[in-house]
């Protein structure tokens, strides 16, 4: 998958900010990669993005146990059929630490 090969990556060290994430269950495969998905943004909003790996020095945890997902798709787009597809390995490389 071309997205994986061209995905820019960078490292941030000792930077205060917010880490926000959610977990997609296995049965939601096709909407997103199953498992945890995190994004980070610095307090000054100068940097951020998709998180492949992190180490938290200290922080405050808040959990929202929202169980509903509301997704609107254009009329000509259908939901994928559950199950592993040929592109899943490439998506796993985008979502998880190399």
C-alpha positions as protocol buffer text, in pm:
chain_id: "A"
residue {
  index: 1
  type: UNK
  ca { x: 0 y: 0 z: 0 }
}
residue {
  index: 2
  type: UNK
  ca { x: 149 y: 335 z: -107 }
}
residue {
  index: 3
  type: UNK
  ca { x: 23 y: 516 z: 203 }
}
residue {
  index: 4
  type: UNK
  ca { x: 245 y: 302 z: 425 }
}
residue {
  index: 5
  type: UNK
  ca { x: 558 y: 366 z: 219 }
}
residue {
  index: 6
  type: UNK
  ca { x: 510 y: 743 z: 210 }
}
residue {
  index: 7
  type: UNK
  ca { x: 389 y: 797 z: 565 }
}
residue {
  index: 8
  type: UNK
  ca { x: 601 y: 1071 z: 725 }
}
residue {
  index: 9
  type: UNK
  ca { x: 719 y: 995 z: 1077 }
}
residue {
  index: 10
  type: UNK
  ca { x: 891 y: 1208 z: 1340 }
}
residue {
  index: 11
  type: UNK
  ca { x: 981 y: 1185 z: 1707 }
}
residue {
  index: 12
  type: UNK
  ca { x: 892 y: 1417 z: 1992 }
}
residue {
  index: 13
  type: UNK
  ca { x: 1072 y: 1400 z: 2327 }
}
residue {
  index: 14
  type: UNK
  ca { x: 974 y: 1551 z: 2665 }
}
residue {
  index: 15
  type: UNK
  ca { x: 681 y: 1742 z: 2514 }
}
residue {
  index: 16
  type: UNK
  ca { x: 364 y: 1820 z: 2710 }
}
residue {
  index: 17
  type: UNK
  ca { x: 40 y: 1759 z: 2526 }
}
residue {
  index: 18
  type: UNK
  ca { x: -273 y: 1551 z: 2495 }
}
residue {
  index: 19
  type: UNK
  ca { x: -298 y: 1189 z: 2387 }
}
residue {
  index: 20
  type: UNK
  ca { x: -642 y: 1084 z: 2267 }
}
residue {
  index: 21
  type: UNK
  ca { x: -734 y: 733 z: 2163 }
}
residue {
  index: 22
  type: UNK
  ca { x: -1004 y: 481 z: 2101 }
}
residue {
  index: 23
  type: UNK
  ca { x: -1032 y: 106 z: 2054 }
}
residue {
  index: 24
  type: UNK
  ca { x: -1196 y: -63 z: 1762 }
}
residue {
  index: 25
  type: UNK
  ca { x: -1316 y: -419 z: 1834 }
}
residue {
  index: 26
  type: UNK
  ca { x: -1231 y: -705 z: 1598 }
}
residue {
  index: 27
  type: UNK
  ca { x: -1583 y: -710 z: 1455 }
}
residue {
  index: 28
  type: UNK
  ca { x: -1533 y: -350 z: 1330 }
}
residue {
  index: 29
  type: UNK
  ca { x: -1249 y: -460 z: 1101 }
}
residue {
  index: 30
  type: UNK
  ca { x: -1283 y: -280 z: 771 }
}
residue {
  index: 31
  type: UNK
  ca { x: -1389 y: 47 z: 931 }
}
residue {
  index: 32
  type: UNK
  ca { x: -1050 y: 74 z: 1100 }
}
residue {
  index: 33
  type: UNK
  ca { x: -772 y: -154 z: 1218 }
}
residue {
  index: 34
  type: UNK
  ca { x: -889 y: -345 z: 1527 }
}
residue {
  index: 35
  type: UNK
  ca { x: -718 y: -246 z: 1850 }
}
residue {
  index: 36
  type: UNK
  ca { x: -611 y: 83 z: 2001 }
}
residue {
  index: 37
  type: UNK
  ca { x: -559 y: 396 z: 1789 }
}
residue {
  index: 38
  type: UNK
  ca { x: -396 y: 711 z: 1933 }
}
residue {
  index: 39
  type: UNK
  ca { x: -329 y: 1069 z: 1826 }
}
residue {
  index: 40
  type: UNK
  ca { x: -118 y: 1328 z: 2008 }
}
residue {
  index: 41
  type: UNK
  ca { x: -109 y: 1707 z: 1996 }
}
residue {
  index: 42
  type: UNK
  ca { x: 135 y: 1932 z: 2181 }
}
residue {
  index: 43
  type: UNK
  ca { x: 1 y: 2184 z: 2431 }
}
residue {
  index: 44
  type: UNK
  ca { x: 111 y: 2470 z: 2203 }
}
residue {
  index: 45
  type: UNK
  ca { x: -56 y: 2300 z: 1902 }
}
residue {
  index: 46
  type: UNK
  ca { x: 269 y: 2315 z: 1702 }
}
residue {
  index: 47
  type: UNK
  ca { x: 303 y: 1941 z: 1640 }
}
residue {
  index: 48
  type: UNK
  ca { x: 103 y: 1624 z: 1656 }
}
residue {
  index: 49
  type: UNK
  ca { x: -42 y: 1334 z: 1467 }
}
residue {
  index: 50
  type: UNK
  ca { x: -90 y: 960 z: 1465 }
}
residue {
  index: 51
  type: UNK
  ca { x: 103 y: 782 z: 1744 }
}
residue {
  index: 52
  type: UNK
  ca { x: 294 y: 465 z: 1656 }
}
residue {
  index: 53
  type: UNK
  ca { x: 469 y: 433 z: 1992 }
}
residue {
  index: 54
  type: UNK
  ca { x: 495 y: 637 z: 2312 }
}
residue {
  index: 55
  type: UNK
  ca { x: 624 y: 637 z: 2665 }
}
residue {
  index: 56
  type: UNK
  ca { x: 428 y: 837 z: 2919 }
}
residue {
  index: 57
  type: UNK
  ca { x: 626 y: 1001 z: 3202 }
}
residue {
  index: 58
  type: UNK
  ca { x: 317 y: 1122 z: 3388 }
}
residue {
  index: 59
  type: UNK
  ca { x: -39 y: 1207 z: 3306 }
}
residue {
  index: 60
  type: UNK
  ca { x: -405 y: 1207 z: 3388 }
}
residue {
  index: 61
  type: UNK
  ca { x: -631 y: 935 z: 3251 }
}
residue {
  index: 62
  type: UNK
  ca { x: -993 y: 991 z: 3158 }
}
residue {
  index: 63
  type: UNK
  ca { x: -1205 y: 710 z: 3016 }
}
residue {
  index: 64
  type: UNK
  ca { x: -1527 y: 750 z: 2823 }
}
residue {
  index: 65
  type: UNK
  ca { x: -1707 y: 417 z: 2789 }
}
residue {
  index: 66
  type: UNK
  ca { x: -1911 y: 522 z: 2486 }
}
residue {
  index: 67
  type: UNK
  ca { x: -2041 y: 209 z: 2320 }
}
residue {
  index: 68
  type: UNK
  ca { x: -2207 y: 367 z: 2018 }
}
residue {
  index: 69
  type: UNK
  ca { x: -2040 y: 454 z: 1692 }
}
residue {
  index: 70
  type: UNK
  ca { x: -2235 y: 668 z: 1449 }
}
residue {
  index: 71
  type: UNK
  ca { x: -2095 y: 673 z: 1100 }
}
residue {
  index: 72
  type: UNK
  ca { x: -2243 y: 843 z: 796 }
}
residue {
  index: 73
  type: UNK
  ca { x: -2132 y: 725 z: 456 }
}
residue {
  index: 74
  type: UNK
  ca { x: -2213 y: 875 z: 117 }
}
residue {
  index: 75
  type: UNK
  ca { x: -2495 y: 688 z: -61 }
}
residue {
  index: 76
  type: UNK
  ca { x: -2254 y: 525 z: -309 }
}
residue {
  index: 77
  type: UNK
  ca { x: -2021 y: 385 z: -37 }
}
residue {
  index: 78
  type: UNK
  ca { x: -2101 y: 58 z: 136 }
}
residue {
  index: 79
  type: UNK
  ca { x: -1960 y: -92 z: 454 }
}
residue {
  index: 80
  type: UNK
  ca { x: -1686 y: -350 z: 408 }
}
residue {
  index: 81
  type: UNK
  ca { x: -1760 y: -714 z: 473 }
}
residue {
  index: 82
  type: UNK
  ca { x: -1608 y: -828 z: 807 }
}
residue {
  index: 83
  type: UNK
  ca { x: -1304 y: -1051 z: 782 }
}
residue {
  index: 84
  type: UNK
  ca { x: -936 y: -1013 z: 705 }
}
residue {
  index: 85
  type: UNK
  ca { x: -852 y: -876 z: 359 }
}
residue {
  index: 86
  type: UNK
  ca { x: -538 y: -856 z: 148 }
}
residue {
  index: 87
  type: UNK
  ca { x: -479 y: -493 z: 253 }
}
residue {
  index: 88
  type: UNK
  ca { x: -496 y: -561 z: 627 }
}
residue {
  index: 89
  type: UNK
  ca { x: -122 y: -626 z: 663 }
}
residue {
  index: 90
  type: UNK
  ca { x: -45 y: -288 z: 508 }
}
residue {
  index: 91
  type: UNK
  ca { x: -298 y: -117 z: 736 }
}
residue {
  index: 92
  type: UNK
  ca { x: -140 y: -286 z: 1037 }
}
residue {
  index: 93
  type: UNK
  ca { x: 195 y: -135 z: 938 }
}
residue {
  index: 94
  type: UNK
  ca { x: 39 y: 213 z: 922 }
}
residue {
  index: 95
  type: UNK
  ca { x: -135 y: 179 z: 1259 }
}
residue {
  index: 96
  type: UNK
  ca { x: 133 y: 5 z: 1463 }
}
residue {
  index: 97
  type: UNK
  ca { x: 496 y: 59 z: 1548 }
}
residue {
  index: 98
  type: UNK
  ca { x: 730 y: -70 z: 1274 }
}
